[in-house]
Amino acid sequence: MQYGKLEYSKGFPNLLEAESTVFLNDEFHRISARVKREMGYLDSKRILFDWEESLKKFIKKEFQS
């Protein structure tokens, strides 16, 4: 999770600020809970994929408006 955020932060340094970090951490936990509820177990590949998609949407909304 942190690696993905660090890679994206090269183009968007504000992504490492506390507000973004807290939001994305909360999003990771929401995604994890949703995947566990839907699948009955924590599928790390699906969680990472969904989180990265959420990260892309967040960047588009916050930094490319």
Secondary structure by P-SEA (a helix, b strand, c coil): caaaaaaaaccccccccaaaaaaaaaaaaaaaaaaaaacccccaaaaaaaaaaaaaaaaaacccc
